[in-house]
Each structure stands twice: as C-alpha cells, then as structure tokens.
Amino acid sequence: MEHVEIERRFRVRSIPQDLSAFRKRVIEQGYLSVSPTVRVRRDDGEFYLTYKNGKGTAHTEYNLPLTPESYAHLLAKADGIRICKDRYEIPDGNLIIELDIFHGDLEGLRWAEVEFPTLEEAEGYQKPAWFGEEITGICTNAALSRMSHAEAAALVSREMKEPSAS
C-alpha cells in the first residue's frame, strides 16, 4: 500500500519521565538498498518490506507484508549494521511523537520523529522543549545502516557528549 509520509526528525535533549506510560514497540530492520530505500522490518510481531522514494520531509512509501520466514531470509541479505530500537509513541496534541532509543551498534543514540497529515502542519510544528536540533533529511536509518561498527561507535560517542542544539 502506498502513501506519502510527511515527517520531521529531531535529536533528543532529554527523555520524558516514565516511558512505561507510553506504548512501546520493538523494531529490528535491515537495508537491502539505500537509494532507493528498500528495507525489511520486524515491528513487534509484524514483518514488512518497505520501499521509500524521495528525501526530506515528504516521500512516497510502500509497505508490503512479509511472513516471518521471508523476513528472516531477506534480513540475512541486508547490507551493513542492523538497526535495533525501542520506539515509544508519545501523544503530542493530535500528533504522535515516535521516540526511538537505539540498541546494538547504536546503543545510546536517540531521536524523535513526528509524522504529519499535511506539509502545512509539518512546517508549523512547534517542537517540545525536550527536542534538540532538527535532523530531517540529514540523519536517516538507512544512512546509519551503512556505517561501520567504528563509525557507529564514534557517532554515539559524539551524540552522548554534545548537548543537542536548539
């Protein structure tokens, strides 16, 4: 199924209190291609192959369901590091903030994404105080997957030392 995804991504200055109050999803994904983006994802007990086209705030996205066996087969063919993260869904008015806390090679990295129904809403969004610098179009999961283990460790080290700018 195709849809246009309109989203903005931000670094995270601090994590909200009591994450256990919010829905948590456990995600693992690997990338078969980054241009165009083709990934396989396990999202709790659901499995998908996703194709994304476009960059920046708005891009086309297709999600196709996979069986667990198909997912495992394709994940074995993925290049680079696997992206493993916990995703918390935090209400923000009529929107949902998706707070990603990474694990594995990216342990300690965290960012937040917000999806919007329209470009106008995305452009007018007032981010919460716990958000840092916007990284939409700069940092992507696909780009993270292409890092070496050493590059991932260096990125996490930088992110943990530097406070996120506004």
N, C-alpha and C positions, 0 to 999 in steps of 0.2 A: 504494500500500500504506500502510495506517495503522499508526502505533504511537505510544505515549506516550513522549515524550522527557523524561527527567529529567536535568537538568544544572545545574551551578553555574559561574559565570563570575567570574574574578578579574583584577585588574590584575597586572602582572608587574614585580617589583623588578629582577630581573636575568635575563639569558638564559643557559640552561645552556651549558656548554662543548661544542664540537664538534657543532653541529647536523647536520653532514653524516652523523653516525652514525644519524640517525633518518629515517624515511620522510617525504618532503616532497610535498605536493600544492599545485598552483597553482589558486587559486579566483578566479573573477570572478562577481559577481552583481549583479542589479538588482531593484528592487522595483516591482511593479505596484500594490500596496496594502500599507499597514502595519496596517490594522485592518479585517478580519482580515489577517494577513500572507500575501501572495502574492508569491513571488519566483521568478526564473529564475536558474539557476546552471550555470556550467561548472566542473566539478571534474576537472582534468586533461582527459581526452578524453571525459568523460561529461557529459550535459546533462539537467537536471531542471527541472520546475515544482514548487514546494513550496507547500503551504498549511499554515499553522500557526494553531492556535486555542488561546488561553489565555495566561496570563502567569506569570512567576515560575519556580520550579524545575521544575514539570511542566506539559507542554502536549501536545496532540494534534498530530501531524504526518503529512501525506500527501505522498509523493513520487511524481511521475509522470514517466516518461522522456520526453525530447524528442529530436528529430533536431537536428543542428547548424543546419539551416535554420530550424526552428521556434524554436530558442533565439535565433538572431540576429534573427528577426522580432519576437519578444516583447521582447528586450532593448532594441530601438530604441524601444519604447513605455514603458519603465520611467521613472519619475519620479526626480528627484534625482541624486545622485552615484552612480557605480558603486563597489561595494566590491571591491577587488582586494587579495589577500593570499596569502602563503605560509603553509601550515598544516603544522606539524611534529607528528608523532604520537610522543609520548614515553611509554614504559611507566612505570606507577606501580603496582606490585603487579599485581593483576588488572584494573586500570583503564588507560585511555589518556588522557593529558593532550594536548589539542589546543592547541598554542601557535600563535596567529595573529600574524603580523607583516605589518602593513598597508602598502600602497603607494599610489601616486597621490595623491589629495587627502588621504589619511590617513597619508602616509609618516611613520614614526616611532612610530605607535601600535602597542601590542602588548597582548594579553591572552591568558588561558588559559581553556579550558573543559574540564570533566570531565563525562562522561555516566555515569550510574549505572543499575544494573539495578532498584534499589528506592529508594523515598523514605527508608527507614531507613539505607541505605548513604550516601545523599547527606547526610543530617543528621549522620551520624557521621564524615564525611570529615575527616581531618587533612591540611590543605594543606601542601605542601612549603615550605621556608624561602624559596624564590625567588619565591613568590606574594606579592602585596600584598593590598590591600583587596578584599573581595568586592563584585562589582557585578551580581550576578544580579538581573534584573528592573529594574535601573537603566539599564544601558547595553546596547543591542541593535544588531545590524547594521542592522535596519530604521530605527531612530532615527538612526543615523549617515548613512544614505542620504538622509534628509530635511534634512540640514544644508546650508547654503550653503557655497560654497568658503571664504569668510571664516570662518564658524563652525567648519568642519573644521580650518582652519589654527590658529585660536585654541585649539581642544581639544588638538590635537597639541602646540602650544607649552606649554600648561599641564601636560600629561602628562609632557613631557620635562623640565620644570623642577621639578616637585613629586615628591619621592620617594613611592612608594606606601605608604600606611599599612598597618598590620597588620590 
